[in-house]
Amino acid sequence: MSDFRQLKLDDELVDLLGRLGFIQPTALQQEAVPVIARGTTAVGIASSGSGKTLAYGLGLAARIDRTASLTQALVLRPTDVGAGRTADVLHRLLQPRGFTVGVVRAESPLSAQVACASPAAALAAVEHSAIKLEGLVSLVVDGASAMVALGSADALETLTAQVPKEAQRVLLTSEITKEVEDWIDRHARRARRLTYLPTEVTPLEGVNLEFWAAPQHEWLPVLVRLLSERGAKSEARRRIHCRLEEHARALADQLQVRGIEIAERPSAPGVHIDWSGQRDGEPADLSIAWGAPPDVPTLIAFVEGVARTVVFAEPAELAHLARLAELLALKGGPLRAAAPPEALRSAQATLEQLREAAAQADLEPYVLLIEQLFDEFTPTQLAAAATALLRERQPAAATTPLPAWTRLYFAVGRRDGVRPADLVGAITGEANVTGDRIGRIEIRDTHTSVEVAAAVAEKVIKALATATIRGRPASVRVFRE
């Protein structure tokens, strides 16, 4: 697909994408945008680097009503930092179209049409009536497996249970774990499975792929060293692929300031910088991706027929890059410097543990956990700190299993004007129970059933024995069919 017009987006939105520098949709966007725009519940494997935020942002632009003041779309991200970054991207896309985007904060009401939050922040906001879920038409869960790994499974379940049943669910995850599959079975059983990743790909034999993973502001010094390596031939063609035109122009200026000449003609030797939709198709001796390629076709275009390919990627993009490289059977590893032999000998076991974890573990939750430290420390410092903790670690404490649920009966229902926030507020306020101990809420005409953790069920019944909700006695007891 050559441009966004083929996704049947209106001309105004396509023009906006062009001004922002987006010319050609990624494979995920080609499949997901029409599905989300139709209001279809969807599930897919997608990590940072695949173009997922723009995919559901474009879909939501076709779903929500710009004249309505209620929150119509809730986007959940694993952390508050991630929610803020997603809100920035969506604001840039949706604000020129007349939509409002905001980050959820428990202490202040939010009237934005698109709200972004971590599960914990969203649940706290519901408890304080800072946001209302009754008007939602779309719930986007972006990073489901990371949410589970970071301990947000209960908060996610409680929130999802309070979203209107007719609302669209969109779940994106770096991997389908048992917990994620259980959520899909409960809340998105008939979901459309997004299959933008090909199941059968011809392996690229003998092709190596190197990568440098660090926050983007740390890429430039490494790139300059790479382009200035000894032995680099002056007649070599070195091509740098940028995601957006503005990135390409800025990078060209930065390199020229540092004494690296940029080739004026695509076929000329030297360093040539291009951006999406502007490649000349000629092979290069060194191919550099300024950001993880979004899909298999793009990665093939970068590596095919090239002696050496290096990808610069944000830490959060590594899971996506590894998935693409595995599909194509690419070999290689990180750009690295030789370590002192003494260090290797004294810490060989630790290095093997780190190597195994880096190769096999789902690292996305931990990247999200430490990304707030990237402004204070370099990735090398953080890796060294993690290594120190690994070598000095104590036996891990036993993890607390997810709670079993008890279903409680409340003698108030839809006819009494009861909302989920009323029930959550009564339970957390009267029984001093945290929101993550509250599960599915089903409001009927004359009564309501609420799932609470079995360990606190008796406490909730006693605390609400004389309580009223919306002016009517709650009469809480164990639910009997």
C-alpha positions as CSV (number, residue, x, y, z in Angstrom):
1,M,0.0,0.0,0.0
2,S,1.6,3.2,-1.2
3,D,-0.2,5.9,0.9
4,F,-2.9,6.5,3.5
5,R,-5.6,7.4,1.0
6,Q,-6.0,3.7,0.3
7,L,-7.2,3.3,3.9
8,K,-10.3,5.4,2.9
9,L,-9.4,8.2,5.3
10,D,-10.9,11.6,4.5
11,D,-8.8,14.1,2.6
12,E,-8.4,16.4,5.6
13,L,-6.9,13.6,7.7
14,V,-4.6,12.5,4.9
15,D,-3.4,16.1,4.4
16,L,-2.7,16.3,8.2
17,L,-0.6,13.1,8.1
18,G,1.4,14.5,5.2
19,R,2.2,17.7,7.1
20,L,3.3,15.5,10.0
21,G,5.6,13.5,7.7
22,F,3.6,10.3,7.5
23,I,3.4,9.1,3.9
24,Q,3.1,5.4,3.8
25,P,1.2,3.2,6.4
26,T,3.0,0.4,8.1
27,A,1.8,-3.2,7.8
28,L,0.0,-3.0,11.1
29,Q,-1.7,0.3,10.2
30,Q,-2.9,-1.1,6.9
31,E,-4.7,-3.9,8.7
32,A,-5.7,-2.2,12.0
33,V,-7.0,1.2,10.9
34,P,-10.1,0.0,9.0
35,V,-10.9,-2.6,11.7
36,I,-10.7,0.0,14.5
37,A,-12.5,2.6,12.5
38,R,-15.5,0.2,12.0
39,G,-15.8,-0.3,15.8
40,T,-14.7,-3.9,15.6
41,T,-13.2,-5.4,18.7
42,A,-9.6,-6.5,17.8
43,V,-6.6,-8.2,19.3
44,G,-3.0,-8.2,18.0
45,I,0.6,-8.7,18.8
46,A,2.3,-5.3,18.5
47,S,5.1,-3.6,20.3
48,S,6.7,-0.1,20.2
49,G,8.2,0.4,16.7
50,S,5.3,-1.2,14.8
51,G,3.3,2.1,14.4
52,K,0.6,0.9,16.8
53,T,-0.1,4.3,18.4
54,L,-0.9,5.9,15.0
55,A,-2.9,2.8,14.0
56,Y,-5.4,3.1,16.8
57,G,-5.2,7.0,16.8
58,L,-6.4,7.0,13.2
59,G,-9.1,4.4,14.0
60,L,-10.3,6.5,17.0
61,A,-10.5,9.6,14.8
62,A,-13.2,7.9,12.8
63,R,-15.0,6.6,15.9
64,I,-15.4,9.4,18.3
65,D,-17.7,12.4,18.2
66,R,-15.8,15.8,18.3
67,T,-19.0,17.6,19.5
68,A,-19.4,15.5,22.6
69,S,-17.7,16.5,25.9
70,L,-17.8,13.0,27.5
71,T,-14.7,10.8,27.5
72,Q,-15.4,8.4,24.5
73,A,-12.0,6.5,24.3
74,L,-9.8,5.3,27.2
75,V,-6.2,4.3,26.2
76,L,-4.5,2.2,28.9
77,R,-0.7,2.0,28.9
78,P,1.4,0.0,31.4
79,T,2.9,3.1,33.2
80,D,2.1,6.7,33.8
81,V,5.2,7.8,31.8
82,G,4.0,5.7,28.8
83,A,0.5,7.1,29.1
84,G,1.9,10.7,28.9
85,R,4.0,9.9,25.8
86,T,1.0,8.3,24.1
87,A,-1.1,11.3,24.9
88,D,1.5,13.6,23.3
89,V,1.4,11.5,20.1
90,L,-2.4,11.4,20.0
91,H,-2.7,15.1,20.8
92,R,-0.5,15.9,17.8
93,L,-2.7,13.7,15.6
94,L,-6.2,14.5,16.9
95,Q,-6.0,18.1,18.2
96,P,-5.9,19.7,14.7
97,R,-9.1,17.7,13.9
98,G,-10.9,19.3,16.9
99,F,-10.6,16.4,19.4
100,T,-9.3,16.8,22.9
101,V,-6.7,14.4,24.5
102,G,-5.7,14.3,28.2
103,V,-3.8,12.4,30.7
104,V,-5.9,11.0,33.6
105,R,-5.2,12.3,37.1
106,A,-7.2,11.0,40.1
107,E,-7.4,14.4,41.8
108,S,-8.8,16.5,39.0
109,P,-11.8,15.8,36.7
110,L,-11.0,15.2,33.0
111,S,-13.3,16.2,30.2
112,A,-11.1,15.1,27.3
113,Q,-12.7,13.0,24.5
114,V,-9.6,10.7,24.6
115,A,-8.1,9.8,28.0
116,C,-4.7,8.1,28.5
117,A,-3.7,6.5,31.7
118,S,-2.1,3.5,33.4
119,P,-4.6,1.0,34.9
120,A,-3.9,2.1,38.4
121,A,-4.3,5.8,37.6
122,A,-7.5,5.1,35.7
123,L,-9.0,3.1,38.5
124,A,-8.2,5.7,41.0
125,A,-9.8,8.4,38.8
126,V,-13.0,6.3,38.5
127,E,-13.1,5.9,42.3
128,H,-12.8,9.7,42.7
129,S,-15.3,10.3,39.8
130,A,-12.6,12.2,37.9
131,I,-13.5,10.3,34.8
132,K,-16.7,8.5,33.8
133,L,-16.7,5.3,31.7
134,E,-20.4,5.2,30.8
135,G,-19.9,7.1,27.6
136,L,-17.0,5.0,26.3
137,V,-17.2,3.7,22.7
138,S,-13.6,2.4,22.6
139,L,-11.2,0.9,25.2
140,V,-7.6,0.5,24.0
141,V,-5.4,-1.8,26.1
142,D,-1.9,-1.1,24.7
143,G,0.8,-3.3,26.4
144,A,-1.3,-5.9,28.1
145,S,1.4,-8.5,28.9
146,A,3.5,-5.7,30.4
147,M,0.6,-4.6,32.6
148,V,0.3,-8.1,33.9
149,A,4.0,-8.4,34.6
150,L,4.0,-5.0,36.4
151,G,1.1,-6.2,38.7
152,S,-1.8,-4.3,37.1
153,A,-3.9,-7.4,36.2
154,D,-6.5,-6.7,38.9
155,A,-6.8,-3.0,38.1
156,L,-7.2,-3.9,34.4
157,E,-9.9,-6.4,35.1
158,T,-11.8,-4.1,37.4
159,L,-11.8,-1.3,34.8
160,T,-12.7,-3.5,31.9
161,A,-15.7,-4.9,33.8
162,Q,-17.0,-1.3,34.2
163,V,-16.8,-0.4,30.5
164,P,-20.1,-0.6,28.6
165,K,-20.5,-4.1,27.1
166,E,-21.3,-2.6,23.6
167,A,-18.0,-0.6,23.6
168,Q,-15.2,-1.7,21.3
169,R,-12.2,-3.4,22.9
170,V,-8.7,-3.1,21.2
171,L,-5.9,-5.1,22.9
172,L,-2.3,-4.9,21.8
173,T,0.4,-6.9,23.5
174,S,4.0,-7.9,23.0
175,E,3.1,-11.5,23.6
176,I,0.0,-13.6,24.3
177,T,0.5,-14.9,27.9
178,K,-2.0,-17.1,29.7
179,E,-3.3,-14.1,31.7
180,V,-3.7,-12.1,28.5
181,E,-5.5,-15.0,26.8
182,D,-7.8,-15.2,29.8
183,W,-8.7,-11.5,29.5
184,I,-9.4,-12.0,25.8
185,D,-11.7,-14.9,26.6
186,R,-13.7,-12.9,29.1
187,H,-13.9,-9.6,27.3
188,A,-13.0,-10.0,23.6
189,R,-14.0,-13.6,22.8
190,R,-15.1,-12.7,19.2
191,A,-12.3,-10.3,18.6
192,R,-10.8,-9.9,15.1
193,R,-7.2,-11.2,15.3
194,L,-4.8,-8.8,13.7
195,T,-2.3,-10.8,11.6
196,Y,-0.1,-8.2,10.1
197,L,3.0,-10.3,10.9
198,P,3.5,-12.9,8.2
199,T,3.4,-16.6,9.3
200,E,5.7,-17.7,6.5
201,V,8.7,-15.7,5.4
202,T,11.7,-16.7,3.2
203,P,14.7,-16.6,5.5
204,L,17.5,-14.2,4.5
205,E,20.5,-16.5,4.6
206,G,23.8,-15.1,5.7
207,V,22.5,-11.6,6.6
208,N,23.7,-10.0,9.8
209,L,21.9,-7.3,11.8
210,E,23.5,-5.2,14.5
211,F,21.6,-2.9,16.8
212,W,22.3,-0.1,19.3
213,A,19.5,0.2,21.9
214,A,19.4,3.5,23.9
215,P,17.2,6.6,24.3
216,Q,17.3,8.5,21.0
217,H,19.2,11.5,22.4
218,E,22.2,9.1,22.9
219,W,22.2,7.8,19.3
220,L,24.2,10.6,17.5
221,P,27.7,10.1,19.1
222,V,27.5,6.4,18.3
223,L,26.4,7.1,14.7
224,V,29.3,9.6,14.2
225,R,31.8,7.0,15.5
226,L,30.2,4.4,13.2
227,L,30.5,6.6,10.1
228,S,34.1,7.6,11.1
229,E,35.4,4.1,11.7
230,R,38.9,3.4,10.4
231,G,38.8,1.4,7.2
232,A,35.6,3.1,6.0
233,K,36.2,3.6,2.3
234,S,35.6,7.1,0.9
235,E,33.8,5.6,-2.1
236,A,31.5,3.5,0.1
237,R,27.7,4.2,-0.1
238,R,26.3,4.5,3.4
239,R,22.6,5.0,3.6
240,I,20.6,6.2,6.7
241,H,16.8,5.5,6.7
242,C,14.8,7.9,8.8
243,R,11.1,7.5,9.7
244,L,10.1,11.1,8.9
245,E,11.3,13.8,6.7
246,E,11.9,16.2,9.6
247,H,14.1,13.5,11.2
248,A,16.2,13.2,8.0
249,R,16.7,17.0,7.7
250,A,17.7,17.4,11.3
251,L,20.1,14.5,11.2
252,A,21.7,15.8,8.0
253,D,22.4,19.1,9.7
254,Q,23.8,17.4,12.8
255,L,26.2,15.3,10.8
256,Q,27.4,18.1,8.7
257,V,28.1,20.2,11.8
258,R,30.3,17.3,12.9
259,G,32.3,17.2,9.6
260,I,30.5,14.3,7.9
261,E,29.5,15.2,4.3
262,I,26.1,14.2,3.1
263,A,25.8,13.0,-0.5
264,E,23.8,15.3,-2.7
265,R,22.8,12.6,-5.2
266,P,21.3,9.3,-4.2
267,S,23.8,7.4,-6.4
268,A,26.9,9.2,-5.1
269,P,29.4,7.7,-2.6
270,G,29.3,8.9,1.0
271,V,26.5,9.3,3.4
272,H,22.9,9.5,2.0
273,I,19.9,10.2,4.3
274,D,16.4,9.3,3.1
275,W,13.0,9.0,4.7
276,S,9.9,7.0,4.2
277,G,8.8,6.9,0.6
278,Q,12.0,8.6,-0.7
279,R,14.4,5.6,-1.2
280,D,16.1,5.3,-4.6
281,G,16.4,1.5,-4.4
282,E,20.1,1.4,-5.0
283,P,22.2,-0.9,-2.7
284,A,24.5,0.4,0.0
285,D,27.6,-0.9,1.6
286,L,26.3,0.1,5.1
287,S,22.6,0.5,5.8
288,I,21.5,2.3,9.0
289,A,18.0,2.4,10.3
290,W,17.3,5.5,12.4
291,G,14.6,3.7,14.5
292,A,13.3,0.2,14.4
293,P,11.8,-0.8,11.0
294,P,8.0,-1.0,11.5
295,D,7.4,-4.3,9.6
296,V,8.9,-7.2,7.7
297,P,8.9,-5.5,4.2
298,T,10.7,-2.4,5.5
299,L,13.3,-4.5,7.2
300,I,13.9,-6.6,4.1
301,A,14.4,-3.4,2.1
302,F,17.0,-2.2,4.6
303,V,19.1,-5.4,4.8
304,E,18.7,-7.1,1.4
305,G,21.9,-6.9,-0.7
306,V,23.7,-4.9,2.0
307,A,27.1,-5.9,3.4
308,R,26.2,-4.5,6.9
309,T,23.0,-3.3,8.6
310,V,22.8,-1.4,11.9
311,V,19.6,-0.5,13.6
312,F,19.4,2.3,16.2
313,A,16.4,1.6,18.4
314,E,14.7,2.9,21.6
315,P,14.9,0.2,24.4
316,A,11.1,-0.2,24.2
317,E,11.5,-1.1,20.5
318,L,13.8,-4.1,21.0
319,A,10.9,-6.7,21.5
320,H,9.5,-5.6,18.1
321,L,12.9,-5.6,16.4
322,A,13.7,-9.1,17.8
323,R,10.4,-10.4,16.5
324,L,11.1,-9.2,12.9
325,A,14.6,-10.5,13.0
326,E,13.4,-13.9,14.2
327,L,10.9,-14.1,11.3
328,L,13.6,-13.5,8.8
329,A,16.2,-15.7,10.6
330,L,18.6,-12.8,10.8
331,K,21.9,-13.3,12.7
332,G,23.8,-10.7,14.6
333,G,23.7,-8.8,17.9
334,P,24.4,-5.5,19.6
335,L,27.2,-3.1,18.7
336,R,29.7,-3.7,21.4
337,A,33.2,-2.9,22.7
338,A,35.6,-5.6,24.0
339,A,35.5,-6.1,27.7
340,P,38.7,-6.6,29.8
341,P,39.6,-10.3,30.1
342,E,39.7,-10.1,33.9
343,A,36.1,-8.9,34.0
344,L,35.0,-11.7,31.7
345,R,36.7,-14.4,33.8
346,S,35.4,-13.1,37.2
347,A,31.8,-12.7,36.1
348,Q,31.3,-15.4,33.4
349,A,28.3,-17.0,35.2
350,T,26.6,-13.6,35.6
351,L,27.2,-12.8,31.9
352,E,25.7,-16.1,30.9
353,Q,22.6,-15.3,33.0
354,L,22.3,-11.9,31.4
355,R,22.8,-13.3,27.9
356,E,20.1,-15.9,28.5
357,A,17.6,-13.3,29.8
358,A,18.3,-10.9,27.0
359,A,17.8,-13.6,24.4
360,Q,14.7,-15.4,25.8
361,A,12.9,-13.2,28.3
362,D,10.1,-10.7,27.5
363,L,11.9,-7.6,28.5
364,E,9.2,-5.0,27.6
365,P,7.8,-4.7,31.2
366,Y,11.2,-4.1,32.7
367,V,12.1,-1.5,30.0
368,L,8.9,0.3,30.9
369,L,9.8,0.1,34.6
370,I,13.2,1.7,34.2
371,E,12.7,4.1,31.4
372,Q,12.1,6.9,33.8
373,L,15.8,6.5,34.8
374,F,17.1,7.1,31.3
375,D,17.2,10.9,31.9
376,E,19.5,10.3,34.9
377,F,21.7,7.4,33.8
378,T,23.1,5.9,30.6
379,P,22.0,2.4,29.5
380,T,25.5,1.2,30.4
381,Q,25.2,2.5,34.0
382,L,21.8,0.9,34.4
383,A,23.0,-2.4,33.0
384,A,26.0,-2.3,35.4
385,A,23.6,-1.6,38.3
386,A,21.3,-4.5,37.3
387,T,24.4,-6.7,37.1
388,A,25.5,-5.7,40.5
389,L,22.0,-6.5,41.9
390,L,22.0,-9.8,40.1
391,R,25.3,-10.9,41.7
392,E,24.3,-9.7,45.2
393,R,20.7,-10.7,45.1
394,Q,18.8,-12.3,47.9
395,P,16.3,-15.2,47.3
396,A,13.1,-13.7,45.8
397,A,10.1,-13.4,48.1
398,A,7.2,-15.6,47.4
399,T,4.7,-13.9,45.1
400,T,1.1,-13.4,46.2
401,P,-1.3,-15.2,43.9
402,L,-4.1,-13.4,42.2
403,P,-7.1,-13.4,44.5
404,A,-10.1,-15.8,44.2
405,W,-13.3,-13.9,43.8
406,T,-16.6,-13.9,45.8
407,R,-19.8,-12.5,44.2
408,L,-21.8,-10.1,46.4
409,Y,-25.4,-9.0,46.0
410,F,-26.3,-5.3,46.4
411,A,-30.1,-4.4,46.6
412,V,-29.7,-1.4,44.3
413,G,-29.7,-1.3,40.6
414,R,-30.2,0.6,37.4
415,R,-33.7,1.9,38.4
416,D,-32.0,3.6,41.4
417,G,-29.5,5.4,39.2
418,V,-26.6,3.4,40.5
419,R,-23.3,3.7,38.6
420,P,-20.1,1.6,38.9
421,A,-18.3,4.5,40.5
422,D,-20.9,4.6,43.3
423,L,-20.3,0.9,44.2
424,V,-16.5,1.2,44.0
425,G,-16.6,4.4,46.1
426,A,-18.9,2.7,48.8
427,I,-16.7,-0.4,49.0
428,T,-13.3,1.5,49.1
429,G,-14.7,4.1,51.5
430,E,-16.7,2.1,53.9
431,A,-14.7,-1.1,54.0
432,N,-11.3,0.5,53.4
433,V,-10.6,-2.0,50.5
434,T,-8.4,-1.0,47.7
435,G,-9.7,-0.9,44.1
436,D,-7.6,-3.8,42.9
437,R,-9.7,-6.1,45.2
438,I,-12.8,-5.3,43.2
439,G,-13.6,-7.3,40.1
440,R,-16.5,-7.5,37.7
441,I,-19.6,-5.3,38.3
442,E,-22.9,-6.1,36.7
443,I,-25.8,-3.6,37.2
444,R,-29.3,-5.0,36.6
445,D,-32.6,-3.2,36.9
446,T,-33.3,-4.0,40.6
447,H,-30.0,-5.3,41.9
448,T,-26.3,-5.5,41.3
449,S,-23.6,-8.2,41.6
450,V,-20.0,-7.2,42.5
451,E,-17.0,-9.5,42.6
452,V,-14.6,-8.8,45.4
453,A,-11.5,-10.7,46.5
454,A,-12.6,-13.7,48.7
455,A,-10.2,-12.6,51.5
456,V,-12.1,-9.3,51.9
457,A,-15.7,-10.4,51.2
458,E,-16.8,-10.8,54.8
459,K,-15.2,-7.4,55.6
460,V,-17.2,-5.7,52.8
461,I,-20.5,-7.3,54.0
462,K,-20.0,-6.1,57.6
463,A,-18.9,-2.6,56.6
464,L,-21.9,-2.0,54.4
465,A,-24.4,-3.7,56.6
466,T,-26.1,-0.3,57.3
467,A,-24.8,1.7,54.4
468,T,-26.9,3.3,51.7
469,I,-26.2,3.9,48.1
470,R,-28.1,6.5,46.2
471,G,-30.4,6.9,49.2
472,R,-31.3,3.2,49.3
473,P,-30.1,0.4,51.7
474,A,-27.3,-1.6,50.1
475,S,-28.3,-4.9,51.9
476,V,-25.1,-6.6,50.9
477,R,-24.9,-10.4,51.1
478,V,-23.3,-13.2,49.2
479,F,-25.0,-13.6,45.8
480,R,-27.2,-16.6,45.4
481,E,-28.4,-17.5,41.9
